[in-house]
């Protein structure tokens, strides 16, 4: 039951929450600038910093956890630290990002009721394809990250390297 709980909660966080955060974050760039060069820079920075941040967190987590005792309490403390940092950065992004490009289509869409907009979303085949792709990517990253930690610990004998 614990494995099922872990699988469901981890994938809920990495698919649903990640998608809920990343889709609007990625879609916001064209509304921030109409300059193609600025748009390319924004997207390049966003896409380049994501794996760098992932590598830093992946490389730092186990050494920090082991220095805090390596037990369940250490995992919880590190998770709480990461959560506070993530919430702070997300709020900074949320409040610091402004739409600067207003299109006629966007203004008309704002007038539609939420039920109509949600209905259009769930009937959008490209959204569904992207959602499924994000789901499969999250499952892949979960399996890959779990296997890499297991391999480092049990085969290489040191999960910190």
Buried (B, 14 or more C-beta within 10 A) or exposed (E): EEEEEEEEEBBEEBBBEBBEBBBEBBEBBBBBBEEEEEBEEBEEEBEEEEEEEEEEBEEEBBEBBEEBEEEEEBBEBBEEEBEEEEEEEEEEEEEEBEEEEEEEEEEEEEEEEEEEEEEEEEEEEEBEEBBEEBBEBBBEEBEEBEEEBEEBEEEEEEBBE
